[in-house]
Structures are given as C-alpha cells and as structure tokens.
Amino acid sequence: MPLLPLASRPPRPRHTAAAHRAPQKTPPCCVSLKQAPSFASLAVAASAAAERAAAPLLAAALLLASASPASPVATPPAFAQSEGAALFRKACIGCHDMGGNILQPGATLFLKDLQRNGVATEEELYNITYYGKGRMPGFGEKCTPRGQCTFGPRLAEDDIKILAAFVKSQAENGWPKIAGDGD
C-alpha cells in the first residue's frame, strides 16, 4: 500500500482517557453557590411567567366587569356550550331531555314553543329559570315564594345566565345532540 505524503494525510486522532469519558454533570444537590442561579434571575423568570399568565386573566376580568348584573353575561360560545351543557345535564335534563318537556308537552324548549310562550330571549329564559313559572320551578338563589322554587340545589346567577344562553343557542339550532351524551 503506497504511503501518502504527510501534507495530504488526515490528522491522527489522539486517544486519551479523557476523550473517551462522557462529560460529568454535577447533581443538583452538589451545585456550588457560584453555579446556582441567583435570586434576581429567579425573580425575573417568575415575573415573566406571571406576565404571560396575566393577559388572559385580565381579559376575562374585563369581560365580566363590563357586563351589567341585570343582563346576561356575554360568554365565549365554546365556553357557554360546554359549561351550559354541564349545567343543563345537572339541573334541567330530567324534565327537558333533548329540548322536550315530560310534564307539559306544549312548554318545550324548541324555538316555536319558546316564542309562543313568551320566553324566546336570553333575558326571559333567565327570569323563568331563576324564578320559575307554573310547573317550572325556579332555580335562583333568591327565588321566592318557596313553593315555586326547586327543592334541589340552587344555581348561582352566573350559572343561570350561562344556562339561558345555552338553551337559546340550542333552541335556535333545533336542539342538536349535546356533547357528552351517551346516546
């Protein structure tokens, strides 16, 4: 085998014991104070994380603060659907499964019946859910008279607002299947 001139030969690798060892990492328990992050750098990182988290919280607070207590809160559609569906399953589905009415067939939650019975707006749905009417019990925390109100758990005002928006949306869409229903 012919030998190449020295200038054209690749350099020989140096084999030392240190070259074959993997770099050693110091376990966290043995880090010296010089290697540990400073309190100031940790505070800056915590402050940056708080700023990133604050924007969505501030937006939600502004949304809630801008709503008047007498009118239904404008909630994002996806949230209103999921939260509203959960509230509907909790308080309403026993009588109003799939928008119907097992006690009074003419008082369903379908749009034509809601309009005929004068409860087609979110505000009217809120009022009937809060105070009740006829066979429909009220679910509001301050519902009176006692005989008109549910004997079960009461709902907070905000929950009733979300529920009213959910029922209105479902009625306008012909009561499509609620996400999470087993059927």
C-alpha positions in Angstrom: 0.0 0.0 0.0 1.6 3.3 -1.0 2.0 6.0 1.6 0.6 9.4 1.1 2.8 12.4 1.6 2.5 13.9 5.2 0.7 17.0 4.0 -2.2 15.0 2.4 -2.7 12.6 5.3 -5.6 13.3 7.7 -4.5 14.1 11.2 -4.3 11.1 13.6 -6.9 11.1 16.3 -5.4 11.3 19.8 -6.6 8.6 22.1 -6.6 9.7 25.7 -8.6 8.5 28.6 -10.3 11.9 28.9 -11.5 11.8 25.3 -13.5 8.6 26.0 -15.2 9.8 29.1 -18.7 11.4 29.0 -18.8 14.9 30.4 -19.8 14.8 34.1 -22.8 16.8 35.3 -22.9 18.0 38.8 -26.0 16.6 40.6 -28.4 19.4 41.8 -27.6 18.6 45.5 -23.9 19.3 45.0 -24.1 22.6 43.0 -21.9 25.3 44.5 -23.3 28.7 45.2 -21.3 30.1 42.3 -23.1 27.7 39.9 -26.6 28.2 41.4 -29.0 30.7 39.7 -29.2 34.0 41.6 -32.3 35.1 43.3 -32.6 38.0 40.9 -32.6 35.7 37.9 -35.3 33.5 39.5 -37.3 36.6 40.3 -37.1 37.8 36.7 -38.2 34.4 35.4 -41.1 34.3 37.8 -42.1 37.9 36.8 -42.1 36.9 33.1 -44.2 33.8 33.8 -46.7 36.0 35.8 -46.9 38.5 32.9 -47.7 35.7 30.4 -50.5 34.3 32.7 -51.9 37.8 33.5 -53.1 38.7 30.0 -55.9 36.0 29.7 -56.9 36.6 33.3 -57.1 40.4 32.7 -59.2 39.8 29.6 -61.6 37.6 31.5 -61.9 40.1 34.3 -62.6 42.9 31.9 -65.3 40.9 30.2 -67.0 40.1 33.4 -66.7 43.7 34.7 -68.2 45.2 31.6 -71.4 43.1 31.9 -74.3 44.6 33.9 -75.8 42.4 36.6 -79.3 42.7 35.0 -78.4 41.4 31.6 -76.9 38.0 30.6 -73.1 37.9 30.5 -71.6 37.7 27.0 -69.7 34.4 27.2 -67.5 33.0 24.5 -69.5 30.5 22.5 -67.4 27.4 23.1 -67.3 28.0 26.9 -71.0 28.7 27.0 -71.7 25.4 25.2 -69.5 23.2 27.4 -70.4 24.9 30.7 -74.1 25.3 29.6 -74.3 21.7 28.6 -72.9 20.6 32.0 -75.4 22.9 33.9 -78.3 21.6 31.7 -77.4 18.0 32.5 -77.2 18.9 36.2 -80.5 20.8 36.6 -82.7 20.6 33.5 -82.4 17.3 31.6 -84.7 15.4 34.0 -87.7 17.3 32.5 -86.3 18.8 29.3 -84.3 15.9 27.7 -83.4 16.8 24.1 -85.4 20.1 24.5 -88.7 18.4 25.2 -90.9 18.7 28.3 -92.1 15.5 30.0 -94.6 17.3 32.3 -96.1 19.8 29.8 -95.8 18.9 26.1 -96.6 22.5 24.9 -93.8 24.0 27.0 -90.8 22.5 25.3 -87.5 24.3 24.7 -87.9 24.3 21.0 -87.9 27.8 19.4 -91.6 27.7 18.3 -92.8 26.9 21.8 -90.4 29.4 23.5 -91.8 32.1 21.2 -95.4 31.1 21.7 -94.9 31.1 25.5 -93.1 34.4 25.6 -89.7 33.2 26.7 -87.6 33.3 23.5 -84.9 35.8 24.6 -82.0 35.1 27.0 -83.4 37.5 29.5 -86.8 35.8 29.5 -85.1 32.4 29.8 -83.0 33.7 32.7 -86.1 35.0 34.5 -88.1 31.8 34.2 -85.1 29.7 35.2 -84.4 32.0 38.2 -88.0 32.5 39.5 -89.9 29.6 37.8 -93.4 29.8 36.3 -96.3 27.4 36.5 -95.0 23.8 36.8 -91.4 25.1 36.1 -89.6 25.5 39.4 -87.2 28.4 40.0 -83.5 27.6 40.5 -82.3 31.1 41.6 -80.6 31.6 45.0 -83.2 34.2 46.0 -86.2 32.5 44.4 -89.5 33.2 46.2 -92.2 32.1 47.1 -90.8 28.9 48.4 -93.4 26.7 46.8 -92.5 27.9 43.3 -88.8 27.2 43.8 -86.9 23.9 43.4 -86.2 21.8 46.5 -82.9 20.7 45.0 -79.7 22.7 44.8 -79.9 26.3 43.7 -77.9 27.8 40.9 -75.7 30.9 41.1 -76.8 33.9 38.9 -73.9 33.5 36.6 -74.7 29.8 36.1 -78.3 30.7 35.2 -77.0 33.3 32.7 -74.8 30.6 31.0 -77.7 28.2 31.1 -80.1 30.7 29.4 -77.5 31.4 26.7 -77.1 27.6 26.2 -80.8 27.0 25.9 -81.3 29.9 23.5 -78.4 28.6 21.3 -79.7 25.0 21.4 -83.3 26.2 20.5 -82.0 28.2 17.6 -80.2 25.1 16.3 -83.1 22.7 16.7 -81.6 21.0 19.8 -78.6 19.2 18.3 -77.2 16.4 20.4 -75.3 17.7 23.5 -71.6 16.8 23.5 -71.0 14.2 26.1 -74.5 12.5 25.9 -74.2 8.7 25.9 -76.7 8.0 23.2 
